Amino acid sequence: MATYKKTGSKLKKGDKTVVNKSTTAEVFNTLDETATKSEKWVKKNEKMLFVLLALVVVVILGTIGYQKYIKGPQEKEAADELAFPKAYFQKAITNNVAADSLYTLSLNGADGKYGFIDIAKEYSGTKAGNLADYYTGISYYKLKNYEKAIDYLEKFSSDDEILGPIAKGTMGDIFSDINQPEDALSYYLKAANLKDNNFSTPLYLFKAGNTAMDINKFDKALKTFNRIKKDYPNSEEAKNIDIYISKATYASEN
């Protein structure tokens, strides 16, 4: 039977340390060579590295300085400016008499004070500027200036549990008002799914379901109504939801 022939001298049982020492030496030699090459590269490019380091330091210090001395005061100033038109906006929400004039004042300002439009423009990029986009959009919607309402509501972005969904839902209301039910349905569903809560989610699911019924998308309507019943049984929209489920079921089967 053929056997594998080893070449070279045989190692004794206790000679494993020789192999280990040899391997270790090779590893250290490799590390030394790598370190030497790295040192040479660093020395060769030290000016470039110094410039890059200096740039990083400048960027970091600049960012800190901007946040502290520019962004921070600007945020406070914008928030202070926002208080004036918000007072008119709140009055308009709760007062049906002269509501249009109150919304107009909140948009344009008065007595040398900024309205939402100016705040959105002058403080763009701040939290207050972003909120001004929201209030401007809602105000224009209340005044039935739908084109401008859409422009401002599209600019607004928020992680807020309520304001984000309301902005999307108002877009749905706008498209419903101008007889674009497909777009309205899309925005109602976006509003319902943006944040999961017991106020905005069932509200906009209900609007989505009714809009779906209007355009004969009965299966989608049934799905949204069933979701209200299952996931939001204590909501206002769930009180008579069985009636809507029955209507959607009957329509989908006929």
C-alpha positions in Angstrom: 0.0 0.0 0.0 1.4 3.4 -1.0 2.2 5.8 1.8 2.7 9.5 1.9 6.4 10.3 2.1 7.5 13.3 4.2 10.5 15.3 3.1 13.1 16.9 5.2 14.1 16.1 8.8 11.6 14.7 11.2 10.5 16.7 14.1 10.5 15.2 17.4 7.4 15.1 19.6 8.6 18.0 21.7 9.7 20.2 18.7 6.3 22.0 18.2 7.7 25.0 19.9 10.1 25.4 17.0 7.2 25.7 14.6 5.4 28.1 16.9 8.5 30.3 17.3 9.0 30.4 13.6 5.4 31.4 12.9 5.5 34.0 15.6 8.7 35.5 14.2 7.1 35.7 10.7 4.1 37.4 12.1 6.2 40.0 13.9 8.4 40.5 10.8 5.2 41.2 8.8 3.9 43.6 11.4 7.2 45.4 11.4 7.2 45.7 7.6 3.6 47.0 7.6 4.4 49.5 10.4 7.5 50.7 8.5 5.4 51.2 5.3 2.7 53.0 7.3 5.3 55.3 8.9 6.8 56.1 5.5 3.3 56.9 4.1 2.4 59.1 7.1 5.6 61.0 6.8 5.2 61.4 3.1 1.6 62.7 3.5 1.9 64.5 6.8 1.0 67.9 5.3 -2.1 66.6 3.7 -3.1 64.8 6.9 -2.6 67.9 8.9 -4.8 69.9 6.5 -7.5 67.3 6.7 -7.4 67.2 10.5 -7.5 71.0 10.6 -10.6 71.0 8.3 -12.3 68.4 10.5 -11.6 70.6 13.6 -12.9 73.7 11.8 -16.1 71.9 10.7 -16.8 70.7 14.3 -16.1 74.1 15.9 -18.1 75.8 13.1 -21.1 73.5 13.7 -21.0 74.0 17.5 -20.7 77.8 17.0 -23.5 77.9 14.5 -25.8 75.9 16.8 -24.9 78.0 19.8 -24.7 81.5 18.4 -26.9 81.5 15.3 -29.3 78.6 15.3 -30.2 78.7 18.9 -31.1 82.4 19.1 -32.8 82.2 15.7 -35.0 79.4 17.0 -36.0 81.4 20.0 -36.7 84.5 17.9 -38.8 82.5 15.5 -40.8 80.9 18.3 -41.5 84.3 19.8 -42.7 85.7 16.5 -45.0 82.7 16.1 -47.0 83.6 19.2 -48.7 86.6 17.6 -50.3 85.0 14.5 -51.1 81.8 16.5 -53.4 83.9 18.8 -55.4 85.0 15.7 -55.5 81.5 14.4 -56.8 80.1 17.7 -59.5 82.7 17.7 -60.5 81.9 14.2 -60.8 78.2 15.0 -63.1 78.8 17.9 -65.0 81.8 16.5 -67.3 81.4 13.4 -68.0 85.1 13.3 -65.3 87.0 11.3 -63.2 83.8 11.1 -62.0 84.7 7.6 -60.7 88.0 8.7 -58.9 86.4 11.6 -57.3 83.8 9.4 -56.2 86.6 7.1 -54.6 88.4 10.0 -52.8 85.3 11.1 -51.4 84.9 7.6 -50.3 88.5 7.0 -49.7 89.8 10.5 -50.6 93.2 11.8 -49.2 96.1 13.9 -45.7 95.5 12.6 -45.8 91.8 13.7 -45.1 89.0 11.3 -47.8 86.6 10.1 -47.4 83.0 9.3 -46.3 83.7 5.7 -43.4 85.9 6.8 -42.3 83.6 9.5 -42.3 80.6 7.1 -40.1 82.7 4.8 -37.8 84.5 7.1 -37.2 81.6 9.5 -37.2 78.7 7.0 -35.2 75.8 8.5 -36.3 76.5 12.1 -38.9 74.5 14.0 -41.1 77.6 14.2 -40.7 78.1 10.4 -41.8 74.6 9.8 -44.8 75.1 12.1 -45.6 78.3 10.2 -45.8 76.2 7.0 -48.4 74.0 8.8 -50.5 77.0 10.1 -50.3 78.8 6.7 -51.5 75.7 4.9 -54.4 75.2 7.3 -55.3 78.9 7.2 -55.4 78.9 3.4 -57.5 75.7 3.5 -60.0 77.4 5.7 -60.1 80.4 3.3 -60.6 77.9 0.4 -57.4 78.9 -1.2 -56.6 75.3 -2.0 -53.6 75.8 -4.3 -51.6 77.7 -1.7 -52.8 75.4 1.1 -51.3 72.4 -0.8 -48.0 74.3 -1.4 -47.5 75.0 2.3 -48.8 71.6 3.7 -46.5 69.8 1.3 -43.5 71.7 2.8 -44.5 70.8 6.4 -42.9 67.7 8.0 -43.3 66.6 11.6 -43.0 63.5 13.9 -45.8 65.0 16.0 -48.5 62.4 16.9 -51.3 64.7 15.7 -50.0 67.5 13.5 -48.4 65.2 11.0 -51.6 63.2 10.3 -53.8 66.4 10.3 -51.6 67.9 7.6 -51.9 64.8 5.4 -55.6 64.5 6.3 -56.2 68.1 5.3 -54.7 67.4 2.0 -57.3 64.7 1.7 -60.0 67.2 2.5 -58.7 69.6 -0.1 -58.8 67.0 -2.8 -62.2 65.9 -1.7 -63.5 69.5 -1.9 -62.1 69.9 -5.5 -63.6 66.6 -6.6 -60.5 64.5 -6.9 -61.6 61.5 -4.8 -58.8 59.2 -5.8 -56.2 61.7 -4.5 -58.3 62.3 -1.4 -58.4 58.6 -0.7 -54.6 58.3 -1.0 -54.0 61.2 1.4 -56.6 59.9 3.9 -54.8 56.5 4.0 -51.4 58.3 4.4 -52.9 60.3 7.3 -54.3 57.2 8.9 -51.1 55.2 8.7 -48.7 58.0 9.5 -49.1 57.7 13.3 -51.0 55.0 15.2 -53.3 56.7 17.7 -57.0 56.6 18.8 -57.8 60.0 17.4 -56.3 60.6 13.9 -56.1 57.0 12.8 -59.8 56.0 13.0 -60.8 59.5 11.9 -59.0 59.2 8.6 -59.7 55.6 8.1 -63.4 56.5 8.3 -62.9 59.3 5.8 -61.0 56.9 3.6 -63.7 54.3 3.8 -66.5 56.7 2.8 -64.4 58.1 0.0 -63.7 54.5 -1.2 -67.5 53.9 -1.2 -68.1 57.0 -3.3 -65.8 55.7 -6.0 -67.0 52.1 -5.9 -64.0 50.7 -4.2 -66.1 48.7 -1.9 -63.5 46.1 -0.9 -61.1 48.8 0.2 -64.0 50.5 2.1 -64.9 47.3 3.9 -61.2 46.8 4.8 -60.9 50.2 6.4 -64.3 49.9 8.2 -63.3 46.5 9.6 -60.0 47.9 10.8 -61.8 50.6 12.8 -64.0 48.0 14.4 -61.1 45.7 15.2 -58.3 48.1 16.2 -60.2 51.2 17.5 -63.4 49.9 19.1 -63.6 52.8 21.6 -63.2 55.6 19.0 -66.0 57.9 18.0 -65.9 56.4 14.5 -66.6 52.9 15.8 -69.9 53.8 17.4 -72.0 53.0 14.3 -69.3 51.2 12.3 -71.5 48.1 11.9 -73.8 50.0 9.7 -71.0 51.1 7.4 -69.6 47.5 7.3 -73.0 46.2 6.3 -73.3 48.8 3.5 -69.8 48.0 2.2 -70.4 44.2 2.4 -73.7 44.5 0.5 -72.1 46.7 -2.1 -69.1 44.5 -2.6 -71.4 41.4 -3.1 -73.7 43.1 -5.7 
